Amino acid sequence: MERLPCNVNGLVYFLSHGKREFEWVSPYEGAYHTLDMDSGFDKNKLTILLETEKHHEGPDICRAICLYLRHGSVCKAIKLFRDYVNSNQTCITTKKYTKEIIDEESKFLKKSFNHKRWVGRRLYDLRDIPAWIIPSFISIIKRKINKTKIFIISGGSIFNSEHYLWICDSNEVTACQIQTIKIEEFTNFQKQY
């Protein structure tokens, strides 16, 4: 069984290769297929979608597709993706799904931006925030606090219930090293920072 990351590359690969058996895995672990731009989908729309995934900003429907994928809600992501590539963005269900996930993201982001979440100089404790929110959080925080290497502990994901450690380099806006971490390791890690 082939393993696919639950991200735009994985989704396009899945939709381009029919009914083969796949296992969806965390988009945060390992290297996976790169996007086949000859997949039969509109290249311009795929480029916009990939840029949205990378920078966490773009058209709402693209943001929603990326969020649903990170969330692990593949069926909703597929529905929105098909509506997006077929220019059917006025559908009531499409609008509802898009608003639903963006509102949920906003709620978590608002909860995340609390100065009490800083533990030490460079560590952000977001253990109660699911991993799918963190890329958006990083994108925002790195625009506000550049030239500082930060560490984030987040909750798990639908793919992995362990916590994640995100190490964000000061020179990169969105790129991070990501690994799972056990709570005991977090306590030891916290003492360092």
N, C-alpha and C positions, 0 to 999 in steps of 0.2 A: 504494500500500500504506500502510495506516495504521500509525503508530508508537504503541506503548503502553509506558508505564513498567512495569517488572517490580516492581510493588508491589500492594497490595490494590486500589486504584482500577483499575489496569490489568487485574487478574485478574477482578474483578467485571464490568467492561466487556466483556472477552473472553467470559466465560461467558454474558453476557446478550445478546450479539449474534451468536450462532451461528458458522457456519463461514466467516466472511469472512477475508480475508488480513490478517494483522497482522505487524508486526515488533516483537519485544520489544527495548526499549532500556533503558539504565541508568536506575534510579530517581533518580539523583543529578543528572541534566542536564535542564534546561528545565522548563517548565510543561506539564502534561498535563490530561487529563479529570479532572473532579471526579466523585466517586461519585454515581451515579444511585440514590437510595434507593428508587425504584420498580422496582428490577431484578427483583423477584419473590423475592428472598431475605429471610429473617427480618431485619427492621430492627434488632432488639435484638442479634442475633448479629453483624451487620455493624458496629454501633456498638462493641461489645466488641473486635472485630477491629481496627477503625480506631484505637481507643484503645491497643491493644497495639502496633500499628505505630508510633504517635506516641511512646509513653513507654517502649517496650521492656520492658514487664512486663505480665503478665496470665496467663491460663490457658496451660498448656504447649502445647496444640494450636494456639492462636492465635500464640504465639511461634514455633512451628515453621513455620507457614504463612508468616509474615513473613520468617523466616530463609531458608527455601527460595526465596522470591521474590527477596530481595536476593542470594542465592547464584547465582540464575539457573536453578535446578532447578524449572522451571515444572510439569512433569508430577507431581512429588511434591507440590508446593503445591496443584495442582488436586485430587489424590486426598485430601489432608488437608482441604481446603476443603469438598469434597463430604461427607466424613464428618462434619465439624464442623456444617454446616448441616442435615444429616440426623440429627444426634444419634447417630452411630454411632462413638463414640470408644473403644469397647472392642475394636474389631477389632485383631487381632494385628499386622497390617501398619501400621495407624495408630499403635499404640504404638511399634512398632519405628522407623518414620520419625521420630516425634516425639523419641524418646530419642536417636536417631542425630545429628540436627542440633543438639540442645541440648548434647549431650556435646562435639560438635566446637566449638561456640561457646565452651563453658567452657574447653576446652583452649587456644584462641587467646587468650581473655581473660586467663587465668592467665599466659600467655607475655607479654602486653602490659603487665601491671602490674609492671614492673621499674624501679626508680629509675634504672637506667642508660640507660633510654630517653629521659630528659629531656636535651635538647640546648639549653643556654642556660636562660633563665628560663621561657619559655613555649612552647617547641617540643618536641613529642613525636615521636620518630622511629620509626615503625611501618612502614617500607618493606617489611618481610617479612610483614606481616599483610595479608590481603586486605581490600578495601574493604567487603565485606558485614559484617564484624565491627565496623567503626568506629562505626556508630550506637549499638550496645549499649555499647561502650567509652565513648563520649561521655556517654551517659546516666549511667553509673556515676561517671566522673571528675568530672563537673560537680556531682554531689551531694557529693563530697568536697572539691572545690576550687571554691567559688563565688566570685564577684566577681573572677575573673581571666579575661582573654581568653586563649584558648589556640589554638595552631596544631598541626595534626597532619599528618604526611606518611604516607600509607598506600600499600600496594601497589595494584595495579589490580584489575580485576574481569573477569568473563567477557565483559563488553561493551566493555571498554577496557583494554588492557594497560599504559597509562601510569599513573604514580603520581597519587594525588589529594592535593590540599592542602585541608584542612578548617580553616576559620577559625570558631571558636566564640566568640560574644559572651558577655561575662560575665553579662549579664542573662537569657539564655535557657538553659533546661535542655537542650534537645535541638536547637534550630534552629542551623544553620550555613550558611555560604557554602561551596560546594564547587566546585573547579575542577581540571582536570588540570594536571600539572606535569611537566616533564622533569627528569632528574637534574641537568643542568647548572644549571637554574634553582634546584634545591634547594640546591646548594652555595652559590650566591649568597645565597639566602634565609636559609640557616643562619647566615651571617656577621652578618646583621642582628639575630639573636636569640640 
